[in-house]
Amino acid sequence: MSGHVLMITTWDDVEAATRLAESLVGARLAACAQVVGPVRSVYRWEGAVTSSTEWQLHVKTTGERVAEVTEHIVAQHGYDVPEVIAVPITGGHRAYLDWVTAETG
C-alpha cells in the first residue's frame, strides 16, 4: 500500500492504549496517534452479541508501514483477535502529510 494511512485499533484500557500510542510514535512507525473515547462497541464474539467500553487508537502512518504497525499492535495487544484496520488517506493538508512521511521515514 502506498501513500498515507489512518490505522485504527481498539483497547479496553486507556493506559494500555496510551502506551501503545507512545511505542508506535517512539519507534517511528507512526507520526502521531490519538486515544479517542471512551466508545461503546457492539459486536458478535463466540456466538453472542456483546458490548463493551473501549478506546480507539487513531494512528497516522504511511502505506509502507502498515505491515509493521499491524505486527507491533498485534504483538502488544491483549485481545485474541484485535481490530487492526488500515484506511487509505486520499487527501489532506500537504504539509501535514509531508510531516507524516518525514516522521515515519
Backbone bond lengths (Angstrom), bond angles and torsions (degrees), N, CA, C in turn:
res aa  C-N    CA-C-N  psi(-1)  N-CA   C-N-CA  omega(-1)  CA-C   N-CA-C  phi
1 M - - - 1.453 - - 1.532 107.30 -
2 S 1.309 115.30 135.57 1.460 118.35 178.87 1.525 109.90 -111.78
3 G 1.305 116.06 175.52 1.455 120.62 179.56 1.516 112.37 81.66
4 H 1.310 114.98 -152.38 1.462 122.02 -177.77 1.514 109.69 -111.35
5 V 1.328 114.87 152.62 1.459 120.73 -172.35 1.523 110.13 -139.11
6 L 1.329 115.49 142.38 1.453 122.90 167.93 1.522 105.56 -103.36
7 M 1.324 116.28 118.88 1.455 120.50 177.40 1.520 108.43 -105.54
8 I 1.318 116.14 142.91 1.458 121.90 -176.62 1.517 109.54 -128.65
9 T 1.330 115.00 136.24 1.450 121.85 170.99 1.519 107.65 -141.68
10 T 1.328 116.88 166.20 1.460 121.02 177.63 1.516 109.87 -128.78
11 W 1.340 114.78 150.56 1.458 122.75 178.44 1.511 109.36 -136.63
12 D 1.320 116.45 154.87 1.461 120.22 177.55 1.526 112.54 -94.20
13 D 1.326 116.53 6.42 1.471 120.91 -176.10 1.528 108.79 -140.13
14 V 1.333 116.76 120.11 1.459 120.59 -175.74 1.528 112.05 -65.25
15 E 1.338 118.03 -36.41 1.469 119.82 179.40 1.527 111.02 -66.54
16 A 1.331 116.74 -40.88 1.468 120.37 178.22 1.525 110.67 -65.40
17 A 1.328 116.98 -39.15 1.465 120.51 177.51 1.523 110.42 -63.71
18 T 1.321 117.03 -40.35 1.465 121.44 178.96 1.527 110.84 -66.22
19 R 1.334 116.83 -42.04 1.475 119.58 176.97 1.524 111.23 -61.56
20 L 1.328 116.56 -39.97 1.463 119.50 177.96 1.521 110.44 -64.15
21 A 1.326 117.59 -44.43 1.469 120.90 177.84 1.528 110.36 -57.05
22 E 1.323 116.17 -46.13 1.466 120.26 -179.78 1.530 111.17 -63.81
23 S 1.323 117.82 -39.62 1.470 119.66 -178.84 1.525 111.35 -70.53
24 L 1.325 118.06 -35.42 1.469 120.60 177.72 1.527 111.21 -66.31
25 V 1.327 116.28 -44.96 1.471 119.93 179.12 1.525 109.81 -69.20
26 G 1.324 117.07 -41.61 1.466 120.64 179.38 1.515 112.99 -61.22
27 A 1.320 117.31 -34.32 1.463 122.15 179.26 1.533 111.86 -85.76
28 R 1.321 117.99 2.55 1.463 124.63 -178.72 1.526 112.39 62.19
29 L 1.330 116.43 24.45 1.458 120.63 173.92 1.520 110.87 -82.50
30 A 1.330 115.83 -21.18 1.458 122.19 178.32 1.518 109.15 -137.07
31 A 1.327 115.82 146.81 1.463 119.90 175.23 1.525 109.86 -78.45
32 C 1.319 116.20 -36.71 1.455 121.04 177.11 1.523 108.85 -160.96
33 A 1.310 114.69 163.07 1.462 120.70 178.03 1.516 108.50 -150.46
34 Q 1.314 116.67 139.21 1.456 121.40 177.04 1.518 109.14 -112.99
35 V 1.324 115.30 137.36 1.455 122.09 171.66 1.527 105.57 -94.91
36 V 1.322 116.62 117.77 1.456 123.10 -173.19 1.527 108.90 -117.25
37 G 1.313 115.59 132.96 1.454 116.48 175.05 1.506 112.20 148.29
38 P 1.277 114.07 -170.96 1.460 126.33 9.17 1.527 112.17 -75.93
39 V 1.334 114.52 155.04 1.456 122.89 173.52 1.525 107.57 -121.44
40 R 1.301 116.20 156.80 1.465 120.88 176.65 1.515 107.13 -104.17
41 S 1.321 117.61 118.78 1.457 122.96 179.32 1.521 109.53 -103.27
42 V 1.309 116.23 135.30 1.459 123.24 175.79 1.521 106.47 -120.57
43 Y 1.327 116.48 127.92 1.465 120.39 -173.84 1.523 110.25 -157.43
44 R 1.322 114.58 163.99 1.456 120.70 175.04 1.526 107.44 -97.74
45 W 1.326 116.05 127.55 1.468 121.03 179.27 1.520 108.07 -141.15
46 E 1.313 115.36 127.36 1.461 122.29 179.49 1.523 111.51 51.66
47 G 1.340 115.10 43.20 1.455 121.45 173.44 1.506 116.58 84.01
48 A 1.308 118.92 -0.70 1.465 121.38 -178.01 1.523 110.72 -126.76
49 V 1.325 115.43 145.95 1.465 120.44 173.44 1.523 106.79 -81.35
50 T 1.317 114.77 128.54 1.465 120.31 -178.39 1.520 108.97 -138.07
51 S 1.305 116.43 171.19 1.463 120.43 175.40 1.513 108.70 -143.73
52 S 1.317 114.52 155.44 1.456 119.83 179.62 1.518 109.98 -154.86
53 T 1.310 115.27 160.54 1.456 122.00 174.17 1.520 107.84 -88.41
54 E 1.315 115.86 128.97 1.468 121.29 -179.13 1.522 109.61 -138.56
55 W 1.316 114.56 169.63 1.461 123.11 172.49 1.509 107.09 -120.08
56 Q 1.331 115.52 135.30 1.457 120.71 176.92 1.520 109.27 -91.21
57 L 1.293 114.50 145.42 1.450 121.23 173.61 1.526 106.58 -114.61
58 H 1.340 116.66 119.09 1.462 123.08 177.49 1.520 107.33 -102.15
59 V 1.300 116.57 116.19 1.459 123.14 -172.57 1.526 108.87 -114.71
60 K 1.332 117.19 125.35 1.455 121.52 176.23 1.520 109.69 -101.48
61 T 1.331 115.36 124.84 1.450 121.13 -176.45 1.523 109.32 -151.93
62 T 1.315 116.46 -170.86 1.461 121.17 176.67 1.524 109.33 -105.34
63 G 1.318 114.91 158.90 1.450 120.08 179.15 1.514 113.10 -58.75
64 E 1.326 116.07 -31.18 1.458 120.55 179.50 1.524 112.61 -67.01
65 R 1.306 117.33 -19.21 1.467 121.97 -176.50 1.533 113.85 -98.74
66 V 1.323 118.15 -0.85 1.467 121.09 -174.18 1.524 111.97 -56.87
67 A 1.311 117.99 -47.94 1.474 120.56 -178.27 1.527 110.66 -62.42
68 E 1.335 117.35 -42.47 1.466 120.68 -179.88 1.531 111.71 -67.32
69 V 1.329 116.84 -40.82 1.460 120.20 178.74 1.529 109.54 -64.89
70 T 1.318 116.75 -43.88 1.464 121.02 178.04 1.520 110.69 -57.98
71 E 1.309 116.42 -48.55 1.469 121.80 179.70 1.532 110.85 -59.66
72 H 1.312 116.78 -43.71 1.468 122.73 -179.28 1.537 110.29 -62.21
73 I 1.325 116.36 -45.93 1.468 120.16 -179.44 1.522 110.46 -64.38
74 V 1.328 117.17 -49.36 1.462 121.05 -176.95 1.527 110.92 -61.35
75 A 1.325 117.34 -38.32 1.468 121.14 -179.03 1.529 112.06 -65.33
76 Q 1.333 117.78 -30.14 1.457 120.95 -176.39 1.525 113.69 -99.85
77 H 1.318 117.07 -8.98 1.461 120.90 -171.42 1.514 112.44 -81.38
78 G 1.314 116.22 147.75 1.454 121.78 178.59 1.521 113.91 -91.88
79 Y 1.333 118.22 -10.92 1.458 121.17 -179.22 1.526 110.34 -79.05
80 D 1.332 116.46 150.31 1.465 120.75 174.75 1.529 110.79 -63.58
81 V 1.331 116.30 -42.44 1.467 122.22 -179.73 1.530 107.47 -132.81
82 P 1.330 117.36 84.00 1.467 118.80 -178.29 1.523 111.92 -69.80
83 E 1.320 114.23 144.87 1.461 119.83 172.24 1.524 107.74 -70.59
84 V 1.317 115.87 124.15 1.458 121.48 171.61 1.522 105.52 -143.17
85 I 1.329 116.04 107.84 1.454 119.70 178.87 1.520 109.36 -126.48
86 A 1.329 115.33 152.17 1.455 122.39 179.14 1.520 108.41 -121.12
87 V 1.328 115.60 124.25 1.453 122.10 -179.74 1.527 107.91 -113.42
88 P 1.327 117.61 119.09 1.470 119.02 179.09 1.527 111.10 -61.26
89 I 1.310 115.61 138.97 1.466 121.96 174.07 1.526 105.78 -93.72
90 T 1.309 116.24 118.09 1.467 120.12 -174.20 1.522 113.26 -97.75
91 G 1.313 117.04 -1.59 1.456 120.37 178.68 1.509 109.76 -175.13
92 G 1.313 115.50 175.38 1.454 120.14 179.20 1.512 110.77 152.02
93 H 1.310 114.99 -175.12 1.459 122.27 -179.99 1.521 109.09 -70.12
94 R 1.307 117.11 116.04 1.466 122.35 -173.83 1.529 111.92 -55.27
95 A 1.322 118.39 -42.32 1.471 120.64 -179.44 1.525 110.70 -62.46
96 Y 1.334 117.22 -39.05 1.466 120.78 178.40 1.526 110.26 -66.11
97 L 1.316 116.89 -46.06 1.466 120.31 -179.49 1.525 111.14 -64.36
98 D 1.320 117.46 -36.76 1.474 120.97 175.02 1.534 109.98 -62.65
99 W 1.327 116.39 -39.46 1.467 121.25 177.35 1.520 110.64 -63.05
100 V 1.335 117.53 -43.15 1.477 120.74 177.22 1.523 109.79 -57.57
101 T 1.321 116.71 -45.51 1.471 121.07 179.14 1.527 110.63 -60.96
102 A 1.320 116.87 -46.50 1.473 120.49 -178.67 1.514 111.99 -63.34
103 E 1.320 117.72 -39.76 1.455 121.29 -176.71 1.523 113.42 -75.16
104 T 1.296 117.61 -19.23 1.470 120.61 -178.70 1.522 112.07 -108.40
105 G 1.332 115.99 5.75 1.473 120.25 -176.53 1.508 113.00 -85.14
